[in-house]
Amino acid sequence: MTKMKIILLGSRVSAGYRSKNYTLFDTFTAALAAGSVNTTSAEPVGGARSVTDANSKISITSGILNFATGAVANNGVWYTALSRQAGRTLLATMTLASNAIGATIGWDASAGSSINDAISFNSSAQNLAVRAN
């Protein structure tokens, strides 16, 4: 099972680095059963989650977005489109199961397909790859 704890997309940090202005900050607070994550809202800030989950393997439990074993290629969670902006930052924490092939996080214009601009973790090859469109 692959688990994602936090997705944080911040557009800027004000002087002194104390206050933050988040465009998207999803802490996965509300528990949701597999197959019911689609169209739910990011918590506490952000748009609706758009989920591709061909065989109902994506759930939220204990503040963690879970991708259960047996998920189909290109299953994933997408958020409202954001345009490029200087200083926009993406932070995420992922935990891969020992039998996971890998995980990808990044930017793309099409939900449900391979992510074009991405950071990929491949556990079987033990490598990290950055893919730019």
Backbone as CSV, one residue per row, in Angstrom:
resi,resn,N_x,N_y,N_z,CA_x,CA_y,CA_z,C_x,C_y,C_z
1,MET,0.835,-1.165,0.000,0.000,0.000,0.000,0.887,1.239,0.000
2,THR,0.624,2.163,-0.887,1.330,3.429,-0.929,0.504,4.444,-0.167
3,LYS,1.149,5.235,0.683,0.433,6.209,1.489,0.993,7.600,1.241
4,MET,0.115,8.580,1.146,0.544,9.963,1.032,-0.023,10.711,2.219
5,LYS,0.826,11.330,2.992,0.403,12.001,4.211,-0.048,13.430,3.959
6,ILE,0.737,14.233,3.234,0.421,15.645,3.063,0.725,16.075,1.640
7,ILE,-0.169,16.842,1.062,0.130,17.569,-0.166,-0.040,19.034,0.179
8,LEU,0.969,19.819,-0.099,0.924,21.229,0.242,1.432,22.027,-0.933
9,LEU,0.621,22.908,-1.443,1.038,23.758,-2.542,0.887,25.185,-2.076
10,GLY,2.012,25.848,-1.801,1.977,27.212,-1.306,2.388,28.184,-2.380
11,SER,1.703,29.304,-2.449,2.031,30.278,-3.474,3.038,31.310,-2.998
12,ARG,3.088,31.575,-1.708,4.064,32.543,-1.214,4.166,32.450,0.290
13,VAL,5.259,32.941,0.792,5.468,33.044,2.230,5.793,34.498,2.498
14,SER,5.112,35.124,3.452,5.313,36.549,3.693,6.617,36.806,4.452
15,ALA,6.948,38.080,4.601,8.180,38.492,5.282,8.255,37.846,6.655
16,GLY,9.422,37.386,7.005,9.632,36.736,8.287,9.297,35.254,8.273
17,TYR,8.758,34.753,7.173,8.424,33.336,7.004,7.485,32.811,8.081
18,ARG,6.625,33.666,8.621,5.709,33.223,9.669,4.312,32.916,9.152
19,SER,3.777,33.773,8.303,2.430,33.503,7.795,2.530,32.966,6.371
20,LYS,1.637,32.056,6.048,1.668,31.407,4.737,0.343,31.639,4.027
21,ASN,0.397,31.719,2.727,-0.798,31.844,1.911,-0.871,30.588,1.042
22,TYR,-1.743,29.655,1.409,-1.840,28.396,0.693,-2.901,28.458,-0.391
23,THR,-2.541,27.993,-1.559,-3.494,27.832,-2.638,-4.173,26.479,-2.496
24,LEU,-3.406,25.474,-2.085,-3.912,24.127,-1.843,-3.152,23.539,-0.669
25,PHE,-3.889,23.057,0.313,-3.277,22.413,1.482,-4.230,21.293,1.879
26,ASP,-3.867,20.050,1.583,-4.746,18.919,1.860,-4.130,18.031,2.926
27,THR,-4.767,17.988,4.086,-4.282,17.166,5.197,-5.060,15.857,5.331
28,PHE,-6.018,15.624,4.442,-6.788,14.372,4.419,-7.413,14.064,5.780
29,THR,-8.123,15.035,6.316,-8.685,14.940,7.661,-9.851,13.964,7.767
30,ALA,-10.836,14.082,6.887,-12.038,13.243,6.974,-11.785,11.860,6.374
31,ALA,-12.129,10.825,7.133,-11.977,9.454,6.647,-12.989,9.182,5.537
32,LEU,-12.511,8.584,4.438,-13.380,8.231,3.312,-13.050,6.822,2.840
33,ALA,-14.067,6.019,2.645,-13.877,4.636,2.206,-13.372,4.592,0.772
34,ALA,-12.747,3.476,0.423,-12.275,3.278,-0.946,-13.428,3.456,-1.913
35,GLY,-13.166,4.216,-2.982,-14.182,4.462,-3.986,-15.034,5.694,-3.739
36,SER,-14.837,6.376,-2.598,-15.683,7.542,-2.301,-14.900,8.844,-2.146
37,VAL,-13.666,8.889,-2.605,-12.832,10.088,-2.463,-13.130,11.114,-3.560
38,ASN,-13.589,10.667,-4.722,-13.839,11.558,-5.858,-14.835,12.663,-5.512
39,THR,-14.554,13.872,-5.964,-15.349,15.104,-5.810,-15.417,15.632,-4.379
40,THR,-14.672,15.051,-3.453,-14.626,15.605,-2.097,-13.645,16.771,-2.081
41,SER,-13.744,17.625,-1.069,-12.919,18.838,-0.997,-11.599,18.593,-0.287
42,ALA,-10.559,19.279,-0.776,-9.275,19.296,-0.082,-9.502,19.947,1.283
43,GLU,-8.793,19.467,2.297,-8.990,19.978,3.653,-7.662,20.486,4.219
44,PRO,-7.532,21.693,4.655,-8.572,22.698,4.852,-8.734,23.693,3.690
45,VAL,-7.794,23.734,2.743,-7.842,24.738,1.670,-7.614,24.081,0.319
46,GLY,-8.385,24.467,-0.670,-8.186,23.971,-2.027,-9.490,23.553,-2.658
47,GLY,-9.435,23.147,-3.890,-10.628,22.757,-4.629,-10.995,21.310,-4.405
48,ALA,-11.882,20.843,-5.256,-12.351,19.460,-5.167,-11.284,18.502,-5.687
49,ARG,-11.243,17.328,-5.082,-10.360,16.266,-5.557,-11.036,15.597,-6.746
50,SER,-10.283,15.406,-7.804,-10.781,14.669,-8.964,-10.001,13.363,-8.993
51,VAL,-10.688,12.258,-8.812,-10.029,10.974,-8.602,-10.264,10.029,-9.774
52,THR,-9.194,9.393,-10.239,-9.287,8.272,-11.168,-8.944,7.041,-10.343
53,ASP,-9.932,6.183,-10.127,-9.792,5.030,-9.239,-10.561,3.864,-9.855
54,ALA,-9.966,3.252,-10.863,-10.638,2.246,-11.684,-11.203,1.058,-10.902
55,ASN,-10.567,0.691,-9.806,-11.086,-0.463,-9.060,-11.229,-0.184,-7.562
56,SER,-11.569,1.056,-7.226,-11.892,1.460,-5.839,-10.815,1.075,-4.834
57,LYS,-9.598,1.557,-5.048,-8.482,1.255,-4.152,-7.992,2.478,-3.380
58,ILE,-8.503,3.686,-3.695,-8.023,4.910,-3.045,-8.975,5.275,-1.906
59,SER,-8.414,5.467,-0.704,-9.211,5.820,0.476,-8.439,6.825,1.325
60,ILE,-9.116,7.365,2.337,-8.469,8.252,3.304,-8.761,7.698,4.688
61,THR,-7.692,7.421,5.451,-7.833,6.947,6.825,-6.735,7.564,7.683
62,SER,-7.098,7.999,8.873,-6.142,8.546,9.847,-5.254,9.638,9.252
63,GLY,-5.817,10.511,8.430,-5.055,11.610,7.852,-4.099,11.201,6.750
64,ILE,-4.323,10.031,6.159,-3.433,9.518,5.113,-4.247,9.148,3.879
65,LEU,-3.767,9.582,2.701,-4.360,9.176,1.429,-3.718,7.849,1.050
66,ASN,-4.525,6.796,0.965,-4.021,5.439,0.722,-4.322,4.971,-0.691
67,PHE,-3.326,4.366,-1.329,-3.499,3.695,-2.617,-3.246,2.221,-2.342
68,ALA,-4.301,1.429,-2.195,-4.176,0.025,-1.807,-3.550,-0.811,-2.912
69,THR,-2.995,-1.946,-2.509,-2.405,-2.897,-3.442,-3.427,-3.303,-4.497
70,GLY,-2.982,-3.389,-5.732,-3.866,-3.778,-6.817,-4.416,-2.603,-7.606
71,ALA,-3.938,-1.402,-7.308,-4.408,-0.220,-8.039,-3.985,-0.317,-9.503
72,VAL,-4.768,0.306,-10.365,-4.511,0.306,-11.803,-3.558,1.441,-12.155
73,ALA,-2.729,1.248,-13.195,-1.811,2.298,-13.650,-2.596,3.571,-13.931
74,ASN,-2.019,4.690,-13.570,-2.593,6.030,-13.756,-3.759,6.337,-12.828
75,ASN,-4.048,5.484,-11.852,-4.987,5.875,-10.811,-4.352,7.025,-10.052
76,GLY,-5.144,7.967,-9.592,-4.569,9.083,-8.865,-5.590,10.099,-8.426
77,VAL,-5.075,11.139,-7.779,-5.891,12.238,-7.281,-5.373,13.522,-7.912
78,TRP,-6.277,14.291,-8.506,-5.925,15.565,-9.129,-6.718,16.657,-8.441
79,TYR,-6.182,17.875,-8.503,-6.839,19.028,-7.907,-7.099,20.087,-8.971
80,THR,-7.820,21.124,-8.605,-8.131,22.236,-9.497,-6.861,22.762,-10.151
81,ALA,-6.947,23.066,-11.434,-5.787,23.560,-12.180,-5.285,24.883,-11.611
82,LEU,-3.972,25.019,-11.568,-3.322,26.249,-11.113,-2.331,26.688,-12.168
83,SER,-2.298,27.987,-12.468,-1.317,28.461,-13.448,0.042,28.652,-12.800
84,ARG,1.054,28.677,-13.653,2.418,28.879,-13.162,2.536,30.221,-12.476
85,GLN,3.349,30.243,-11.422,3.580,31.471,-10.683,4.931,31.358,-9.995
86,ALA,5.724,32.402,-10.094,7.028,32.396,-9.429,6.841,32.194,-7.931
87,GLY,7.634,31.315,-7.367,7.590,31.054,-5.936,6.610,29.984,-5.507
88,ARG,5.812,29.461,-6.408,4.857,28.403,-6.060,5.647,27.136,-5.754
89,THR,5.309,26.473,-4.668,6.085,25.338,-4.186,5.178,24.143,-3.908
90,LEU,5.678,22.962,-4.186,4.957,21.728,-3.903,5.759,20.920,-2.890
91,LEU,5.104,20.529,-1.803,5.728,19.683,-0.782,4.825,18.478,-0.561
92,ALA,5.407,17.315,-0.419,4.608,16.117,-0.172,5.423,15.121,0.636
93,THR,4.741,14.324,1.412,5.368,13.235,2.153,4.720,11.937,1.678
94,MET,5.541,10.973,1.236,5.021,9.691,0.763,5.713,8.549,1.486
95,THR,4.951,7.513,1.763,5.498,6.282,2.316,5.111,5.162,1.360
96,LEU,6.111,4.504,0.776,5.836,3.399,-0.143,5.902,2.076,0.598
97,ALA,4.966,1.195,0.288,4.999,-0.155,0.845,6.218,-0.880,0.301
98,SER,6.679,-1.883,1.018,7.879,-2.614,0.595,7.694,-3.285,-0.768
99,ASN,6.455,-3.602,-1.139,6.214,-4.245,-2.429,5.729,-3.261,-3.502
100,ALA,5.735,-1.968,-3.200,5.278,-0.963,-4.172,6.307,-0.792,-5.281
101,ILE,5.832,-0.649,-6.489,6.722,-0.414,-7.624,7.212,1.023,-7.618
102,GLY,6.346,1.951,-7.259,6.752,3.345,-7.207,5.574,4.278,-7.065
103,ALA,5.868,5.569,-7.087,4.846,6.604,-6.993,5.325,7.820,-7.758
104,THR,4.376,8.627,-8.234,4.691,9.826,-9.001,3.861,10.981,-8.487
105,ILE,4.472,12.157,-8.409,3.768,13.375,-8.038,4.219,14.471,-8.985
106,GLY,3.300,15.340,-9.409,3.705,16.396,-10.322,2.538,17.146,-10.915
107,TRP,2.750,17.682,-12.138,1.783,18.542,-12.813,1.412,17.946,-14.161
108,ASP,0.141,18.082,-14.508,-0.320,17.611,-15.806,-1.664,18.259,-16.097
109,ALA,-2.021,18.340,-17.353,-3.284,18.959,-17.754,-4.424,17.958,-17.858
110,SER,-4.144,16.666,-17.766,-5.169,15.661,-17.981,-5.218,14.668,-16.825
111,ALA,-6.322,14.662,-16.101,-6.497,13.677,-15.031,-6.702,12.302,-15.651
112,GLY,-6.095,11.310,-15.071,-6.299,9.948,-15.538,-5.269,9.452,-16.524
113,SER,-4.256,10.265,-16.800,-3.190,9.802,-17.696,-1.856,9.922,-16.972
114,SER,-0.806,9.543,-17.632,0.525,9.660,-17.054,0.847,11.134,-16.807
115,ILE,1.498,11.437,-15.699,1.819,12.824,-15.345,3.050,13.261,-16.125
116,ASN,2.916,14.366,-16.880,3.998,14.830,-17.751,5.176,15.446,-17.001
117,ASP,4.927,16.401,-16.120,5.992,17.045,-15.348,5.952,16.442,-13.951
118,ALA,6.930,15.597,-13.641,6.784,14.797,-12.435,8.105,14.441,-11.767
119,ILE,7.965,14.070,-10.510,9.042,13.437,-9.754,8.550,12.019,-9.492
120,SER,9.332,11.038,-9.899,8.934,9.640,-9.744,9.903,8.898,-8.841
121,PHE,9.334,8.063,-7.985,10.115,7.205,-7.107,9.902,5.779,-7.583
122,ASN,10.961,5.103,-7.953,10.861,3.730,-8.414,11.587,2.857,-7.401
123,SER,10.821,2.146,-6.584,11.437,1.363,-5.514,12.138,0.112,-6.023
124,SER,11.651,-0.494,-7.114,12.305,-1.706,-7.601,13.678,-1.392,-8.205
125,ALA,13.790,-0.251,-8.884,15.084,0.153,-9.448,15.871,1.019,-8.473
126,GLN,15.249,1.379,-7.360,15.835,2.235,-6.326,16.385,3.524,-6.919
127,ASN,15.507,4.250,-7.630,15.946,5.517,-8.186,14.875,6.595,-8.075
128,LEU,15.324,7.817,-8.271,14.483,8.998,-8.281,14.656,9.644,-9.642
129,ALA,13.562,9.946,-10.314,13.646,10.547,-11.647,12.802,11.808,-11.708
130,VAL,13.302,12.817,-12.407,12.549,14.038,-12.653,12.258,14.081,-14.137
131,ARG,10.979,14.227,-14.483,10.554,14.217,-15.875,9.929,15.570,-16.199
132,ALA,10.540,16.294,-17.140,10.009,17.594,-17.559,9.360,17.469,-18.926
133,ASN,8.220,18.089,-19.090,7.482,18.047,-20.339,8.188,18.886,-21.389
